Amino acid sequence: MEPITTEIVVIGAGPGGYAAAFYAADHGKQVILVEREARLGGVCLNRGCIPSKALLHVAHTLKVAREAGHWGIKFPPPEIDLDQLRTWKDSILDKLGNGVGQLAQRRQVQVLHGRGYFEDSTTLRVETGQGQQFVKFQQAIIATGSKPAMPRAFDLGNPRIMSSTEALDLEDVPPKLLIIGGGYIGMELGTVYATLGSEVVLAEAAPAILGGSDPDLARPVVKYAEKNFKEMRVGTKVLDMATKGARIQVVMEVNGQRLEELYDRILVSVGRIPNCEDLGLENTRVSRDDKGFIEVDDYQQTSDPNLYAIGDIAGGILLAHKATREGRVAVERILGEASKAEDFVIPAVVFTDPEVAWCGLTEAEAREKNIPVQVAKFPWSASGRALTFDRPDGLTKLLVDPETERVLGVGIVGHGAGELIAEGVLAVEMGATAMDLALTVHPHPTLSETMMECAEVFYGHATHALARQRRE
């Protein structure tokens, strides 16, 4: 085949890759988007964010049905049809994937399905189902994402040992499930399987779960898990695994004691590694760090001036919305504009029960960096709307600069925290003060009011909470 020429080639059609491709096309650039899989959308759409949230919605619905009795509403025990549940989940993925494909077509972004491999810094070889296709480009944006880490000691070749990918396929509801890793993936999928009926044991090597969040935000999640999981084990090391018939024998060390237990399935959720292999990066000037992530500057440009990297492949916080924004930064750099990756605030959301969300500075970071902050908290037990949801277990907090009164960070735990955090992102992004939030009229009764009242706590005059001191 004759080589195709284009201005920009994007490798990887996840939320970073297709967003970059579309943004470049919207600015008049000729773009080719390369994706190995038949369905666009990347890990987030196909094996991550979207399917996990669909299953978490199902888990929430089951939980509400089971707990409605004390409201005076009684349902018969729910029956779970896994085949129909998988079909519904997959229909969402098909609908979204087809939508991305149609948007690419309407923007005249050419999609090549196949594996991309750099021959050099201006040539990409794409191995398609019809053979090899060479693409000559001016700039390339690498957005190939990441995959679940599977330590060699756990990789027995046994399908009962799962990563998040297999766990989201929902082949069955195992009677006994061990989850290794108490980060957001382990906690979210633990919530799903425990609600569906699995006896879940969670093993986390660190002294606490959800290590990136502040302890007061993680505490309600821990309480929920302690009630709904069979057991939560922190400071626990998994030493060995072996296949024993139809089950997996696991040896672990818990509080200095050695345990041997049998499980029907194991979910390994101990982090993610970049998809850097078999890309031909050795044929370019791209450099990688000691963990394999591609090194980039503030404009997402690699050490090869023709190549950019965005999203998980470039390290940092491995979140879809970060990849999307970095895609724009890369394209704007190509267009000659001055956007920098360090110029924006990235929120984090954990879709557990309850949800946890935060943005900007955390209390742990403030202590580590010796940044003076004043913390204001508003408990959801004082929120009328939270009580109407029967979810008073939440908390909203602000980290405020004592001198300027600027909001430096926001943390929320509670029902719908992921939807609420955007106001906090806007406040930090725009340099808003606590007074800006306190004077913004919020509708009543809503959970959004907790942001306003939290700001009022900072000044000592919150209507529904007693502040310890009044700020002059």
NUGUTI-274893 format. One record per residue: residue in one letter; z, x, y of N, C-alpha, C in turn. Coordinates in steps of 0.02 Angstrom, whole numbers, plus 50000, padded with zeros to 5 digits. Example, Ala and Ser with C-alpha at 12.3 -4.5 7.8 and 13.67 -1.06 7.14 Angstrom:
BEGIN
a503905066049716503905061549775503905066049835/s503545064249888503575068449947503945064550002/
This chain:
BEGIN
m500005004249940500005000050000500005004450063/e499655001950114499665005350179500345004550211/p500605009650245501255008950278501245003550332/i501805000150339501894995350393502224999050451/t502014997650511502345000650569502734995350606/t503314997250631503734992650669504154996650719/e504414993150767504864996450815505554997450784/i505824992250754506504992650726506494990050655/v506804993750610506924991150543507684990650533/v507904985050506508614983850492508694983450417/i509144987550390509264987650318509914984050303/g509854978150272510444974050258510434967750299/a510444961950266510384955550301511044951750301/g511594955350310512244952050317512344949850389/p512944947650408513064945150476512964950350530/g513004956750512512834961950561512094963050564/g511784963750506511074965350502510624959850530/y510724953650507510264948550532510394946850605/a511034947550627511174946450698510824951650741/a510834957950718510494963350755509734962150756/a509464960250698508744959050694508534953350740/f508924947950741508754942150783508834943950857/y509354947650874509474949450944508904953950970/a508694958550927508134962950947507494958850955/a507364954250909506764950150914506784945750976/d507374943150992507444939051052507294942951116/h507344949551111507194953851169506514957151164/g506084954151122505384956251121505224962051075/k505694964151033505564969750988505244967250923/q504814971550896504524970250830505024972550777/v505214968050731505774969450686505574967850614/i505784972250569505744970950497506454971150470/l506634966150431507294965550401507234966550326/v507594971450299507554973150228508194970950193/e508124967150139508704964650102508554964850027/r509024967449989508934968149916508944961449881/e509354956749905509454950449870508974945049894/a508874940049851508414934649868508684930449925/r509344929449927509644925349979509934929650034/l509734928250095509994932050152510714930250165/g511054934250206511744932750224512244938050204/g512054942550157512494948050139513114945950101/v513584950550096514204949250059514584943350089/c514614942950155515004937750188514794930850165/l514144929550167513904922850150513914921750074/n513724926850036513624925849965514234927149921/r514644932049939515194934149895515834935649933/g515914932549991516504934250032516744928450074/c516644929050140516934924450188516804917050171/i516184915350159516004908250152516254905250086/p516084908150029516334905149967517104905049962/s517424910249988518164910249984518454904750027/k518164903450086518434898150129518294891250100/a517734890550064517604884150030518144882849978/l518314887949938518824887149887519514886249918/l519644889449974520284888550007520344881350035/h519794878550056519804871450078519994866950020/v519704868349961519874864449902520614865249885/a520864871349889521574872549875522014868749924/h521814868749988522204865050038522214857550023/t521634854950002521594847849986522044846049927/l522044850349875522484849249818523214849349839/k523384854049882524074854749905524294848549944/v523864846149988524034840150027524134834149980/a523684833449931523744827849884524404828049846/r524614834149827525224834749787525854833749829/e525814835449894526404834949936526454828449976/a525954824149968525944818050009526474813049988/g526784814049930527274809249905527854808149953/h528084813549986528654812650031528464809450097/w527804808250108527584804350165527534796950147/g527614795550082527544788650059526854787150031/i526454792350018525784791449990525764795049924/k525594791549870525594794549804524904794149772/f524684799949746524044800449712524174802149639/p523724800049595523774802449525523624809949524/p523844813549472523704820749468522954821949472/p522734826549515522014827749523521704830949461/e521094829149448520704832149394520204836949424/i520154842949398519714848149426519114849049381/d518524847849409517894849049374517594855549401/l517704861049364517484867549388516734867949397/d516344864749354515614865049360515394861749425/q515684855949440515494852549503515754856449563/l516324859449557516594863449612516144869449627/r515914872849574515454878549584514804876249614/t514544870449591513914867849617513974866349691/w514534863149711514634861749782514684868149823/k515074873049798515134879349834514464882749842/d514074883049787513424886449789512934882749834/s512994876149840512544872449885512654874449958/i513274876049975513414878450043513064885150055/l513104889650006512794896150013512034895550019/d511744891149978511014890149981510814887450049/k511194882650074511024879550139511054884750195/l511584888750195511654893750248511134899350241/g511024901650178510534906850167509834904650187/n509654898450170508994895850189508944895350265/g509504893550297509504893050370509364899750403/v509674905050376509554911750404508824913650394/g508544912050335507844913550322507374910050370/q507514903750385507094899950431507144902750502/l507744904850522507824907750588507444914350594/a507434918250540507044924450540506294922950548/q506064917850511505354916050514505164913750584/r505584909650615505424907050681505444912450734/r505824917550722505844923150770505314928450755/q504924927250703504404931950681504694938650659/v505294938250630505594944150598505334944450526/q504984949650509504704950350442505264952350394/v505334948650339505844950150289505524953350229/l505764959250210505554962550148506134962450099/h506034959550041506554959349990506464965349944/g506964969749944506934975749903507454980849926/r507484986349890507974991649906507654996649953/g507994997850010507745002650059507995009750044/y507555014550054507715021650042507375025850095/f507775029850131507495034050185507125040050156/e506475040450170506085046450153506225051850205/d506305049750267506485054250322506745049850379/s506805052650438507115049050493506665043950527/t506045043350504505585038350532505225034450478/t505405035450415505055032150360505555029150310/l505465022750295505885019350246505435017050188/r505625018850127505275016350068505655010250043/v505305004750034505604998650010505324997049941/e505754996949891505544995449823505594987949812/t505024984549818504994977349812504784975349742/g504784968849729504554966449664503814967449653/q503434968649707502714969749702502534977149706/g503044981449708502914988649712503224991649774/q503054997849787503345001449844502974999849908/q503364998749961503084997650027503415002550076/f503005006350112503265011150160503265008050230/v503815009150266503885006550334503995012450381/k503545013150430503625018150483503955014650542/f504505017650566504895014350619505065019250674/q505265016350731505515020450787506275021150782/q506615015650769507345015750759507515011550697/a508055013550664508305009750607509035008150618/i509235002150597509935000150599510174999050527/i510655003050506510905002650438511494997850436/a511424992550396511944987350393512034985150321/t512134990050277512154988550205512844986650180/g513344986550223513994983750206514414987850159/s514834984350121515304987650075515354983550011/k515714986349963515824982849900516554983949879/p516814979749834517514980549813517624987249778/a518174990449795518364996649761518644995049692/m518434998849642518694997949574518915004749548/p519565006449554519805012849529519605014049457/r519445020249441519195021949374519685019849320/a520335020349334520835018549283520825011149265/f520555006949310520524999849298519854997549271/d519365001849274518674999949256518575000849181/l518774995849142518734996249069518084993249042/g517664990749087517064987349064517214980549034/n517804977849048518014971349022517914966049077/p517514960849063517394955749114518014952049137/r518564952649100519184949449121519534953249177/i519294959249192519544963049250519034961849306/m519244958249357518784955849408518884959349475/s518344959649513518394960949585518354954149619/s518364954149685518314947849721517654944349706/t517134948149692516484945249677516524940549617/e516794943049562516844938949501517354933349510/a517894934749547518414929649557518134923549593/l517664924649639517374919149677516874915149636/d516654917849579516204913949535516584908449499/l517244909149494517684903949468517454901649398/e517414906549352517204904849284517714900449248/d518344901749260518874897649231519494898349273/v520014894649254520664895349286521124898649235/p521214905249239521604908749188522334906649189/p522634905549130523344903649128523794908849162/k523654915349148524054920649179523594925549214/l523684926249279523254930449321523684935649357/l523494941949351523804947349389523334949249446/i523604949449506523224951749564523514958449587/i523094963549588523304970149610523064971049682/g523534971149728523364971849799523574965849839/g524004966849889524264961349930523964961249999/g523334963350005522984962550069522704955550076/y522254954650125522024947750137521614944950080/i521234949150045520834946549989521284944249932/g521764948449913522214946749859522624940549875/m522854939949937523274934149955522864927749960/e522254928249986521834922249991521644919649922/l521404924149878521204921949812521804920149769/g522374923349781522984921349747523164914149764/t523074912349828523204905449850522754900649813/v522104902349806521634897949772521824896949700/y521924902449663522054901949591522734898849576/a523234900349616523894897349605523854889749614/t523474887549665523414880349677523014876949622/l522514880349595522114877549541522504877249475/g523044881149470523464880649410523624887049374/s523384892749400523544899149368524264901149383/e524564904649336525214907749345525074914749374/v525184915549439524964921549474525544926349484/v525434932549464525884938049481525504942749527/l525804944449584525484949049630525854955649631/a525484961149625525774967849626525484971749684/e525914973949730525714977649789526094984249791/a525734989849799526054996349799526474997649861/a526264994849918526624995749981527264991549980/p527714992850027528344989050029528264981950055/a527674980050079527574973350106526844971350098/i526714964750098526024962350095525734961950166/l525074961150170524724960450234524944965850283/g524834971950261525094977650299524844978150371/g524274975350388524024975850456524354971150505/s524714966250480525014961350525525754963050537/d526024960150591526734961150605527144957150554/p527744959650537528154956350486528324949050501/d528444947450565528624940450580528044935650569/l527424938250574526844934050560526734933350485/a526884938550447526774938350375527324934350339/r527904933650371528484930750337528354923650309/p528044919050347527914912450317527434912650258/v526974917450259526504918250203526884920550141/v527344925150151527754927650096528164921850066/k528454917750109528854912050084528424907250043/y527824905950066527374901550029527204904549961/a527034911049961526844914349899527434914649850/e528024915949876528614916149832528734909449798/k528554904149832528654897449805528094895549756/n527484897849769526904895549731526634900549680/f526764907049690526584911949640527164912449590/k527014914849530527554915849483528014921349507/e527704926649535528104932249558527724936449609/m528094939049658527824943649708528174950349698/r527794955549683528094962049672527804967149722/v528224969449767528014974749813528314981349789/g528064986849815528284993449792528144994349718/t527594991549694527444991449623526814995549608/k526854999849559526275003849538526015001449471/v525365000249468525044998649404524825005249373/l525105006749315525005013349284524435013549235/d524335008049198523835008349145523625001349125/m523015000849098522754994549071522404996049006/a522404991048962522054991648898521874984748873/t521304984148840521104977848811521504976548747/k521794970648743522174968548684521904961748662/g521404961848619521094955548597520764952148655/a520944945848667520654942048722521044942748787/r521524947348789521944948148848521954955448870/i522264956648927522324963448954523064965348955/q523214971048924523894973648927523964978048989/v524474976849028524574980549091525254983849089/v525264990249108525884993949114525994995349188/m526574993349214526714994449285527444996649294/e527554999649352528225001949369528474997749427/v529014994049415529304989549465530024991649478/n530164993849539530844995949557531115001149507/g530685005749487530895011149442530905009149369/q530755002849353530755000649284530034999749259/r529935001649197529275001249166529204994549130/l528664990849146528534984449115527864984549080/e527834981149023527204979948987527104972448981/e526524970049006526404962849006525684961448987/l525554955348963524874953248946524634947948996/y524004948549016523704943849063523024941649037/d522834935549057522174932949038521624935849081/r521774937049144521294940249189521674944549240/i521314949549266521584953949319521104953649378/l521374952649438520974953349499521184959749534/v520714964349542520844970649576520594969949648/s521054970049696520864969449767521234974849806/v521004980949797521334986749827520914990049882/g520464986249911520064989049965519324988749950/r518924991449996518204991349990517924998250006/i517344999749978517015006149989516305004850016/p516035009450056515385008350088514805008750039/n514295004650052513675004850012513215010150041/c513385016450029512995022050056512555025450003/e512685023849940512325027349887511605024849882/d511155029249860510455027549849510115024749911/l510295027449969509965025450032509505031050058/g509555036950027509165042550052509435045650115/l510085044650128510375047350190510335054950192/e510305058050133510255065350131509585067850160/n509105063350167508455065150197508445064150272/t509025062350300509085061350372509635066050398/r509795065450462510325069450491510985065650496/v511025060050462511625055950463512205059650431/s512805059350461513405062350432513895056850413/r514305058350362514795053550336515485056650337/d515995052350341516675054950342516925055950270/d517555058050263517815059750197517885053750151/k517835047650178517865041650137517165038750123/g516665042050149515985039950135515665035550188/f516045033550240515775029350292515335033450339/i514825030350366514375033750413514725034650480/e514685040550507515005041950572514535039850628/v514825036250677514435033850734514815035250799/d514445034850855514765035650920514925028650948/d515095028451012515285022151043514715017251049/y514105019551036513525015151040513235013550971/q513625015150918513415014150849512855018750828/q512735024050867512205028850851512485034150804/t512115035850752512325041050705512155047850733/s512285053050694512095059850715511345060850712/d510985056050684510255056050686510055051250742/p509715053750794509585049450853509165043350839/n508795043250783508385037450767508765032050728/l509355033650704509705029250658510375026850687/y510505020350678511125017250698511455014250636/a512115013550638512475010450583512985005550611/i513034999750579513484994450603513864991350545/g514414988050562514784984350511515174988750464/d515274986350403515694989750355515474996850341/i514824998050341514565004650324514795009950375/a514975007550435515195012150488515955012550492/g516315009550444517035010150441517395005950493/g518025007650505518445003750550518674997450516/i518774992150555518984985750528518384982550493/l518454980750430517894978050392517884970350398/l517614968050454517584960950469516874958950491/a516664952950471515984950750485515844950350560/h516324947650598516194946850670516174953450706/k516524958450680516454965250708515744967750697/a515474966750637514794968950621514284965550667/t514384959050679513934955350722513924958350792/r514514959650819514534962450887514254969550889/e514394973550838514124980350836513364980250831/g513084975150799512354974550796512074973750866/r512404969950907512164969050976512234975551016/v512784979051004512884985451039512314990251022/a512144990650958511604995150937510944993250969/v510794986850968510154984550997510144985751072/e510694984451105510714985651178510624993051194/r510894997451152510785004551162510045006251155/i509725003351105509005004451096508615001851156/l508844996351185508514993451244508674997151308/g509125002151304509295005951363509865003151404/e510244998551375510824995651410511454999551391/a512014998151425512595002551421513194999451385/s513094994751341513644991751304513964996851257/k514634996651251514995001151207515404997151157/a515474999951096515854996551044516594996051061/e516845000551103517555000551119517734995451172/d517244991851198517354987451254517544980351235/f517634978851171517784971951153518384971451106/v518674965551104519284964151064519074960850999/i519324963450943519154960850877519744957050848/p519694950450840520244946750809520234947550733/a520814947050703520874947050630521174940450608/v520904937550554521154931250528521234931950452/v521804929850427521934929550355522014922150338/f521564919650294521544912450281521994910550222/t522604912850226523104911050176523404904250194/d523944902550162524314896550180525034898550195/p525234898550259524844896950318524374902650339/e523914901150383523454906350408523824911050455/v523564917250459523844922250504523264924950546/a523374925750611522844928350655523164932350711/w522814937650731523064941650786522484945150820/c522604947350881522094951150918522454955650968/g522094960750991522384965451039522944969551008/l523444970851047523994975251025524484971450980/t524704974750926525234972050885525894975550902/e526444972750880527094975950894527134982850860/a526854983350800526874989750765526484995050804/e525904993150830525504997850869525854999650935/a526184994850965526534996251028527085001451016/r527455000650961527975005550945527675012450930/e527145012450892526825018850873526555022550933/k526275018850981525965022051039526425022251100/n527055020051091527545020051146527295016151206/i526995010351193526755006051246527295000751260/p527565000451321528084995451336527794988451336/v528114983951300527894976951299528504972451299/q528414966451323528914961251316528614955951271/v528984953951221528734949251171529024942351184/a528594937351188528804930451195528574926651133/k529024922451105528854918751044529004911351053/f528564907251025528674900051026528624897450954/p529174894750927529174892250858528834885450853/w528444884550800528104878250792528564872550771/s529174874250754529664868850740529794864650802/a529594867450861529674863750924529024860550946/s528504860750904527854857950920527784851050888/g527674845950930527584839250904526974838750858/r526444842150877525834841950836525944845250768/a526304850750767526444854050703526844849550657/l527304845750687527714841250646527294835450619/t526794833250657526364827850631525924830350574/f525794836850571525454839850513525944841250456/d526584840450470527114842550423527074849950410/r526894853850462526844861050456527214864550513/p527884864050513528274867150567528414874550554/d528074877550504528224884450484527854889650525/g527544887750580527144892350618527514895750675/l527154900350707527434904250762526854906750805/t526934906350871526464909350918526844914450959/k526544920350967526874925451008526384929151052/l526644931451108526254935451156526584942151165/l526184947351171526424953951192526174955051263/v526634955751309526474955751381526694962351412/d526274964951455526454970851494527004968951544/p527594971951541528144969951585527994970851659/e527574975551676527424976951746526874972451774/t526304972451740525724968651765525714961451741/e526104959951689526124953351657525464951651622/r525044956551611524424955451573524584954351500/v524204950051468524284948751397523924954351360/l524304958251321524024963951284523874962251212/g524214957251185524104955351116524354948351103/v524064945151052524254938351033524294938150957/g524814934850931524884933950859525064926650844/i524754923950793524884916950774524924916550698/v525414913050673525434911150602525554903650599/g525164900250558525244893050553524594889650535/h524634883150526524054879050508523514879650561/g522924882050542522364882650590522414888450637/a522814893550620522884899350665522214902650679/g521774902750630521124905850640520704902450694/e520794895950702520434892450755520764893550823/l521414894650824521784895250887521724902150919/i521594907350878521634914150904521104915650956/a520564911750958520024913151006520274912951078/e520754908551093521034908351161521394914851176/g521734917451125522074923951134521574929551145/v521024929451108520504934551117520234934251188/l520104928251212519854927451280520354930151331/a520994928651321521504930951367521534938551371/v521524941751312521554949151311520904952051339/e520344949151318519684951651340519614951251416/m519854945851446519764944751518520324947651560/g520824950751528521374953551566521814948251596/a521884942551563522284937051589523024938851589/t523394935751632524124936651634524454930851596/a525084931751581525464926351550525474920251596/m525474921351661525474915751708524824911751703/d524254915351692523614911851682523664906851624/l523974909051570524054904551513524554898951527/a525094900751561525614895751575525354890251621/l524904891951667524654887151716524044883351692/t523774885351634523184881851606523424875651570/v523204869851592523424863551562523104862751493/h523524862151442523294861251374523404853951353/p522944851051315523014844051295523614843051249/h523914837251255524504835451215524354829351173/p524564829051111524904834451073524394838551033/t524394845051044523954849551007524344855950990/l524084859450941524374866050925524204871150979/s523674869951018523494874651071524044875051124/e524444869751130524994869951178525494875551163/t525524877751101526004882951085525844889451123/m525204890451140525014896351180525294895751250/m525224889851279525474888651347526234889151349/e526564886051300527294886251300527554893151284/c527194897051245527394903851232527384907951297/a526864906751338526834910151403527414907851447/e527584901451443528154898951482528814902051459/v528864903351393529454906851367529534913651402/f528974916951413528994923451447529324922851516/y529214917251550529484916251617530154912551616/g530374910451556531034907451551531074900151565/h530504896551563530534889351578530074885251534/a530064886751470529674882751423530014875951413/t529614870751415529884863951410530244862851343/h529934865051289530194863351222530544869151188/a530724874251224531094879851195531554882851248/l532134885251227532594888551272532464896051273/a532294898651331532184905851337532844909251351/r532904915451328533534919051335533674921051406/q533144922451443533244924551513532664922151555/r532794921551618532274919251664531974925451698/r531314925751697530974931451729530854929851803/e531044934451845530944933451917530214934451935/
